[in-house]
Amino acid sequence: MLTTAVGGLELGKHQGPLINKASLDKVSAMVDAAIKEGAVATIGGKRVANELRGYYYPPTVLKNASANMACGGEEIFGPVAPIINSPYFNIGPHLYISSNLVVEPRYEQLVRMLHSVRATVDYVKPEIHICQLDYRSLHALVPQAEVNGFKVVRCIQKNFEDNTLVLK
């Protein structure tokens, strides 16, 4: 699935390469360290095999990340989204992975929701960090903008019954 969306100069690709090998090595090391410390890669998490065509790292979502991990406290500059739980608010972020994760992103729905003041307050609480952003800076998430080196491809939705965030 990711091979249709990552890499190359062909039309229809959604993600380009990192700037250089050092950047690729840094992103890969941060993800490897997070996994060793208990984070789980729900998608991605491994380097793309063919570095001859560019320094590509697949979009990666890390659940069970914590703020004291390198990926939780440092700028990643790569396509990695650490999901950090906030026990203070008793909110557990959960991931909903579907077959259209990268191939059919819902940019318009995400942008409409995030430009709504109510959505920003109700959907993303201050202590939940998504791509190391807080609720005050999510206005930057538009289809053309990159977040930590990759374009946002998921919609954020709040489930009011069980007080969780769902990335769709």
GIJOPE-V72466 format. One record per backbone hydrogen bond with DSSP energy under -1.0 kcal/mol. NH is the residue of the N-H (numbers start at 1). CO is the residue of the C=O. If there is no record, write none. Layout:
# GIJOPE-V72466
nh={NH | NH}
co={CO | CO}
This chain:
# GIJOPE-V72466
nh={4 | 5 | 6 | 7 | 13 | 14 | 15 | 18 | 24 | 25 | 26 | 27 | 28 | 29 | 30 | 31 | 32 | 33 | 34 | 35 | 36 | 37 | 38 | 39 | 40 | 42 | 48 | 51 | 54 | 56 | 60 | 61 | 62 | 63 | 65 | 69 | 72 | 73 | 74 | 80 | 81 | 83 | 86 | 91 | 94 | 96 | 101 | 110 | 111 | 112 | 113 | 114 | 115 | 120 | 121 | 122 | 123 | 128 | 130 | 133 | 137 | 140 | 141 | 142 | 145 | 147 | 150 | 157 | 159 | 164 | 166 | 167 | 168}
co={1 | 2 | 2 | 15 | 10 | 5 | 5 | 55 | 20 | 21 | 22 | 23 | 24 | 25 | 26 | 27 | 28 | 29 | 30 | 31 | 32 | 33 | 35 | 34 | 63 | 61 | 56 | 49 | 51 | 54 | 79 | 43 | 81 | 40 | 83 | 66 | 69 | 69 | 70 | 78 | 60 | 62 | 91 | 86 | 165 | 167 | 98 | 106 | 107 | 108 | 109 | 110 | 111 | 116 | 117 | 118 | 119 | 125 | 133 | 130 | 134 | 137 | 138 | 140 | 142 | 150 | 147 | 166 | 164 | 159 | 157 | 94 | 155}
